[in-house]
Amino acid sequence: MAETGPPYSGILKYCTRCCLPETLEGVAFDEMGICTACRAQEEKMRIDWASREKTLRQLFEKYRDKTGQNYDCMVPISGGKDSTFQLHVLTRVYGLKPLAVTFNHNWYTETGLYNLYNALEKFDVDHIMFTPNRRLVNQLARKSLGAIGDACWHCHMGVGAFPLQVAVKFGVRLLVWGDSVSEGDGRGDYRAQVTQYDRDYFVKYSARFEPPAMADDQISLRDMSLFQLPSREEIERSGVVGIHLSNFIFWDEERQMEFVKKTYGWREDHVEGTYKGYKSVECVMAGVHDYAKFIKRGFGRGTDHASADVRAGLLTREEGFALAREEDSKRPAALDYYLKITGMTEREFIETLKAKREGKALDLPSDYPAREAPRPAQTELEVKPAIVKFLEGKAKEETGGRPSA
Ligand SMILES: [Zn+2]
């Protein structure tokens, strides 16, 4: 018979309503054993969204460009479903002229690139993108694992810092993000000051360290200059503020995703480590990110998504746990790519992450994953960034299919 209930029952405490365990960073349980994410969801139902929308309208009016010379706002986009939805809201609903800005982690999937360029074409917006070089991305991916326990420091820091740099340089004062940590993350709620700008948001919630902490004899500060946040003084002087749309309009991911698919041709795809195809579909490394979390904290993206669905009433808690068990522990195919670009062995990968366990996660079975998971024979499914595949394909055409010298 299949196992039921929480994957680590007896070891970890789980929310009594959804499937989130106590190893989720920043989560707290109330006297009923209900987690902060579930509580935030309840709060969300009682918020006066009409009045928040009014505040949003006023903000847009305040920041709308009056000189006729500049953009009204800036929208940081990845090409994910939120990007298309943000552009819809800004241009079609509020009639603003945004400048779109992308930090390119350089791990784009083909579907991700399609979604990004599709959005730019559909909404006719100007766009600036920063692509860090391959060598730097590979070096930071290796360093990141030991530093923060996932492979993605450069992305966490880049999405936070680069749009701010552009905003300061181009004098665009309003940055409009999509969802915030209030949305099912367990680390925030809706009571926080929604219009207060937090320069350190991304350092606090994902990157952990600013560039100086990542520099070493191979990675210089100059290599990471576009990963630097502007100083507090620069931000103050330029008057840049940032808001999250999800704090002003009722955020419903499932419905928004259906909407952007139907209306604008946004596409989903299979994402490793979950049964949902619409989150992080733009990144080849999503599976590695979540597998790392699973080793470190005993749960992965399957648990996150199942919990969101339990909260939304789409799954029972028991069904959620069943899905989480199935998804979280799967070895992602992208791990081979990660090991290749970092020169790490799988053993090193696992041990580095186990060493990052803290608090209750230290009680997780020390022998798991005990050894390398069985690898499916799937060279045709080899995971690598779309641009690398594209260039390799072109090189092959050139040599008529023969390997180049
Ligand atoms: Zn919960």
Residues whose N, C-alpha, C, O or C-beta is under 5 A from the ligand:
A	BS01	ZN	C15 R17 C18 L20 C35 C38
